Amino acid sequence: MAMQYYTADRVFTGEEWLENMVIQTIDGRIQSLLPADSVDPAAVQRFDHGSIIPAFLDIQLYGAHGRLLAVYPDPETLFETVDYCLKGGAVLCLPTVATNSKEVFFKCIDAVRAYWQEGGPGVWGLHLEGPWLNPVKRGAHVEAFIHPPTVEEVKEILEYGNGIVKMITLAPEVCSDEVIQLIQSYGITISAGHSNATFAQATAAFDKGVHAVTHLYNAMSALQHREPGLVGATFLHPQAKASIIPDGHHASFEAIRIAKQLMGDRLFTITDAVTETTEGYYQHEKVGDKYECNGTLSGSALTQHQSMLNLVNKVGIELGEAIRMCSLYPAQVIGADEIYGKIAPGYTAQFLVLNNDLTLSQVIL
């Protein structure tokens, strides 16, 4: 057994801040939290002037370092994507493919399968964003590929991607109950997005087990005083958890503050990060600190560490809650919260070291 010990000025368990506490790990899992005076100091790796916190997750990004997954559907792209995530403190991710052809989706499924066969770490599965969206709210998605799904089409994709496709963003108003139930039967998280659903349609979808919402405010029916839309339904439904992109471009920091006050622990972060590319249907160009595709906002340049900093410094969210929004809450959405999002016995021994100024010092794997 490979036993290791770690400590810092403070340890954030995901629930509380502790001092004089040592994390004991065995073979990649947290064994226990021990009082510092019960462990030989010579055996402990200590990080002074900082804190140890749970590692982050990012369940929506599209590639990194010039390699968009839809353009380069291969293990190399996934290794680059994981590298990008790690540099921002995210040890687990869901690479995402925006609306595209069935052939591209299949190639991306193959890429994840090959990546796992090579022993690649840090990829929970694949997130398909589309093509079963509402064209009225397509954003930067290619309209030619957007369509309502048939049961046969859905079954073909789910069978091909069984065990690999872990999340699907769709517009619930263009999908039948049979399609929704079929996707759920494969254990896949359904997220409502790129949707023009009415308040009633969105609430009905949430009642039927669609418990996630993709990039709140963006590409969805807005909150209006006579028709609250998908945004209003998300605010009010107790089961709806929504991702948000905290870069100040996709949503103003004031709008994030409003959502946070209304939703509490139901709001979490994604980066929605893309990368520069001149190939394929989505030719992202970096404009300042965001990306555009044909003049339309198409992705962020965030890391999850920057997401945390923006939540604290720009939105005014308490540090521990900002950490949960980047770790525990996305883990809950994809069903990974029994091993990710906390520093507690049984959880993965992957955590971050933050300096006192909140800069990222180290990712412990």
Stockholm file with secondary structure:
# STOCKHOLM 1.0

chainA/1-365         MAMQYYTADRVFTGEEWLENMVIQTIDGRIQSLLPADSVDPAAVQRFDHGSIIPAFLDIQLYGAHGRLLAVYPDPETLFETVDYCLKGGAVLCLPTVATNSKEVFFKCIDAVRAYWQEGGPGVWGLHLEGPWLNPVKRGAHVEAFIHPPTVEEVKEILEYGNGIVKMITLAPEVCSDEVIQLIQSYGITISAGHSNATFAQATAAFDKGVHAVTHLYNAMSALQHREPGLVGATFLHPQAKASIIPDGHHASFEAIRIAKQLMGDRLFTITDAVTETTEGYYQHEKVGDKYECNGTLSGSALTQHQSMLNLVNKVGIELGEAIRMCSLYPAQVIGADEIYGKIAPGYTAQFLVLNNDLTLSQVIL
#=GR chainA/1-365 SS CCEEEEEEEEEECSSCEESSEEEEEETTEEEEEEEGGGSCGGGEEEEEEEEEEECEEEEEECEETTEETTTSCSHHHHHHHHHHHHHTTEEEEEEEEESCCHHHHHHHHHHHHHHHHTTCCSBCCEEEECSSSCGGGCTTSCGGGCCCCCHHHHHHHHHHTTTTEEEEEECGGGSCHHHHHHHHHTTCEEEECSBCCCHHHHHHHHHTTCCEESSTTTTBCCCCSSCCHHHHHHHHCTTCEEEECCSSSSSCHHHHHHHHHHHGGGEEECCCBCCCCSSSSCCCEEETTEEEETTEEEEECCCHHHHHHHIIIIICCCHHHHHHHHTHHHHHHTTCTTTSSCCSTTSBSCEEEEETTSCEEEEEC
#=GC SS_cons         CCEEEEEEEEEECSSCEESSEEEEEETTEEEEEEEGGGSCGGGEEEEEEEEEEECEEEEEECEETTEETTTSCSHHHHHHHHHHHHHTTEEEEEEEEESCCHHHHHHHHHHHHHHHHTTCCSBCCEEEECSSSCGGGCTTSCGGGCCCCCHHHHHHHHHHTTTTEEEEEECGGGSCHHHHHHHHHTTCEEEECSBCCCHHHHHHHHHTTCCEESSTTTTBCCCCSSCCHHHHHHHHCTTCEEEECCSSSSSCHHHHHHHHHHHGGGEEECCCBCCCCSSSSCCCEEETTEEEETTEEEEECCCHHHHHHHIIIIICCCHHHHHHHHTHHHHHHTTCTTTSSCCSTTSBSCEEEEETTSCEEEEEC
//
